Structure formats: C-alpha cells, structure tokens
Amino acid sequence: MKAAAIAGDLRVLGQLLRGAARTGSEAERMAHFYAGQAGDYDRFRERLLHGRAELVRHLAPPAGSRVVELGAGTGRNLDFFGDRLGRLRSVTLVDLCPPLLAVARERAAGRPNVQVVEADATRFRPELPADCVYFAYALSMIGDWRAAIDNAHAMLRPGGMVGSVDFFVSSPAPGGNRARHGWPTRAFWPRWFAHDGVQLSPAPLDYLLSRFEIVRLRERRGRVPYLPGLTVPYYVFAGRKRG
Ligand SMILES: C[S@@+](CC[C@H](N)C(=O)[O-])C[C@H]1O[C@@H](n2cnc3c(N)ncnc32)[C@H](O)[C@@H]1O
C-alpha cells in the first residue's frame, strides 16, 4: 500500500476509534464524524460496504427512470450505474452531511441528470413521484429509519422499486429461510458499530419486508478492514411498492 493510502486509512481509523458525537442534531453529528475523513471515505469504504454494486444491478432502473438515493454520502453509488446512468431521467442524491455532499457535487459535475440535495432523508420529497428509491448503508445511520422507509414509500409511484443494502443482525429465531445469527454475532457487531453511530438490528430489514413486495433478498457476510478473520452480516434487498 502506498504512503498516501496508509495515511488515508490512518485518518479514517482515527475517527472510527474516536467514535461518533453523542450530542447535537443528526446533521451536526454526521458532519463531525465525516469532516476529517470525507476525502478518504470512498477508498476505505470500498473494502467495508459490500453489496452496493449488486444492489444497483438488481434495481436496474430502465431508461427514463427517476431515481433517488437517500443518505447518498459522496455519491459513490452513481458509478455502479455505468452506462445506464446517462439514460436515466434524473438521479437525486440526498444527504444532510455537507463534507460528504461536497465530494458528491464534484462527482456529479458534468452529469446534467444528477442533482445533489442537502436534506433529511425522513422529510425530502421530489417534485414528481420516483420510479426507484434506494438506501446504501444509510438506514443503519439514520436515527428515525422507520420514517425514512415511510418517506421512501410515499415518494415512490405504485409499482416503483425500493432497495437497501446494509449491515444487520438477525433476530434470535427468524422465520422461513432467513439467516440466523448466533449469539456472538448478535452481541458483538451491534456494540462494535454503535461506537460510530451505526445501529445494527433486525428491525429495518423486517420493516422493509413488511412494507414492500419482495423482489430479491440476499443475506451475506463481508470482511472488515483490519479485523482479519471476522465477517459482519449484511443484506441486499430489492422490493416493489404494491398497488
Ligand atoms: C455509511 S454512509 C453511506 C453513504 C453512501 N450511501 C454510500 O453507499 O457510500 C451513511 C450516510 O447516511 C447519511 N445520513 C444519516 N442520517 C441521515 C438523514 N437523516 N438524512 C439524510 N442522510 C443521512 C450520512 O450523512 C451518511 O452520508
């Protein structure tokens, strides 16, 4: 690894060790947490935030779609659309963290169908109904994630697609074919991530499954940088608004 990359990792790890602020508004806490690592965010999260390309592949919005990402951060997920991006009617990236939005604006430059909006994911509404709304590692950081899911549901047209990829842990006895995580996983990862303001639980995925028709659900585990041998559970969910 090159010296600049090592220095970048050290900046990110330093912030992860210091943890998230416990006081202030959600926007202030996000700005405090990400300000010193915005420039290093994408490179480090490439090795941590698994399944984002897969989510975009499964959502596969057709040409002419209006797409919204809630909690879009640096806009990294734009790149996963590849050639498809230019054929979308619009992509709206919504976040409330100015340091990450500054990176998103650089990324969106020269892409006339991409707009970057500073707003709360629980309240933002596009002018016209969306064809596709998705979250990538955002529900676990949005305090009122239930309101954010309700808001995604409200802004979607009937039949529109919703997606989420995120860390989670299962309940002790999930039904059907769902993944079941043992006690060490259910005890360790929520505590580990809580330090950085990331809430891991079964609840957001369960709520998505109750609000939307399931198109695809995959429950997996992914590696964590600098924690060799450990894997954290994540899910990739694509659904459809009924009606
Ligand atoms: C782990 S980052 C994920 C960013 C991006 N989706 C990605 O895949 O790299 C979580 C994001 O959620 C944003 N966030 C947290 N609470 C929010 C809220 N209430 N409204 C909008 N964004 C929020 C944070 O600012 C941060 O950018």
The ligand as an SDF file (V2000), in Angstrom:
LIG
                    3D

 27 29  0  0  0  0  0  0  0  0999 V2000
  -22.3400    4.9810    5.7430 C   0  0  0  0  0  0  0  0  0  0  0  0
  -22.8390    6.4100    4.8760 S   0  0  0  0  0  0  0  0  0  0  0  0
  -23.3600    5.7270    3.3020 C   0  0  0  0  0  0  0  0  0  0  0  0
  -23.2080    6.7070    2.1830 C   0  0  0  0  0  0  0  0  0  0  0  0
  -23.4940    6.1420    0.7880 C   0  0  0  0  0  0  0  0  0  0  0  0
  -24.8580    5.6990    0.6750 N   0  0  0  0  0  0  0  0  0  0  0  0
  -22.5500    5.0350    0.4120 C   0  0  0  0  0  0  0  0  0  0  0  0
  -23.0000    3.9710   -0.0390 O   0  0  0  0  0  0  0  0  0  0  0  0
  -21.3210    5.2460    0.4790 O   0  0  0  0  0  0  0  0  0  0  0  0
  -24.3860    6.8640    5.6570 C   0  0  0  0  0  0  0  0  0  0  0  0
  -24.9110    8.1940    5.1630 C   0  0  0  0  0  0  0  0  0  0  0  0
  -26.2090    8.4510    5.7270 O   0  0  0  0  0  0  0  0  0  0  0  0
  -26.2790    9.8650    5.9020 C   0  0  0  0  0  0  0  0  0  0  0  0
  -27.3820   10.1930    6.8160 N   0  0  0  0  0  0  0  0  0  0  0  0
  -27.5090    9.8900    8.1360 C   0  0  0  0  0  0  0  0  0  0  0  0
  -28.6880   10.3690    8.6040 N   0  0  0  0  0  0  0  0  0  0  0  0
  -29.3120   10.9740    7.5580 C   0  0  0  0  0  0  0  0  0  0  0  0
  -30.5580   11.6270    7.4000 C   0  0  0  0  0  0  0  0  0  0  0  0
  -31.4240   11.7690    8.4150 N   0  0  0  0  0  0  0  0  0  0  0  0
  -30.8630   12.1320    6.1830 N   0  0  0  0  0  0  0  0  0  0  0  0
  -30.0070   12.0170    5.1430 C   0  0  0  0  0  0  0  0  0  0  0  0
  -28.8250   11.3830    5.2240 N   0  0  0  0  0  0  0  0  0  0  0  0
  -28.4730   10.8680    6.4270 C   0  0  0  0  0  0  0  0  0  0  0  0
  -24.9090   10.2320    6.4230 C   0  0  0  0  0  0  0  0  0  0  0  0
  -24.6560   11.6070    6.3340 O   0  0  0  0  0  0  0  0  0  0  0  0
  -24.0350    9.3760    5.5100 C   0  0  0  0  0  0  0  0  0  0  0  0
  -23.6970   10.0560    4.3410 O   0  0  0  0  0  0  0  0  0  0  0  0
  1  2  1  0
  2  3  1  0
  2 10  1  0
  3  4  1  0
  4  5  1  0
  5  6  1  0
  5  7  1  0
  7  8  2  0
  7  9  1  0
 10 11  1  0
 11 12  1  0
 11 26  1  0
 12 13  1  0
 13 14  1  0
 13 24  1  0
 14 15  1  0
 14 23  1  0
 15 16  2  0
 16 17  1  0
 17 18  1  0
 17 23  2  0
 18 19  1  0
 18 20  2  0
 20 21  1  0
 21 22  2  0
 22 23  1  0
 24 25  1  0
 24 26  1  0
 26 27  1  0
M  CHG  2   2   1   9  -1
M  END
$$$$
